[in-house]
Amino acid sequence: MKVLVTGAAGFAGSVVVPALVVAGFEVHATARHYAELAGVHRFVAADLANSPDRKSTRLNSSHGYISYA
C-alpha cells in the first residue's frame, strides 16, 4: 500500500516514516525542507499550507494518508 506522509521531517513524522517503511508500506513523503529519510520511495519538498490548489488532490481507497503538517 502507498502512504503519503506530510510533515515527514518533523517530530512525529520522523518517527512514523521509519515505522511505516519497516511495516512494508511504500512511503511517499513531503516536508517544507528536504530531508534524508531512509526507505522513503519519493520525497518532495513542499509547503502544503501555502499551496493555492490544496483541495484538488484526491486519493483513492487503495492509498493511505497521514498528515503531520
Secondary structure, 3 states (H helix, E strand, C coil): CEEEEECCCCCCHHHHHHHHHHCCCEEEEEECCCCCCCCCCEEEECCHHHCCCHHHCCCCCCEEEEECC
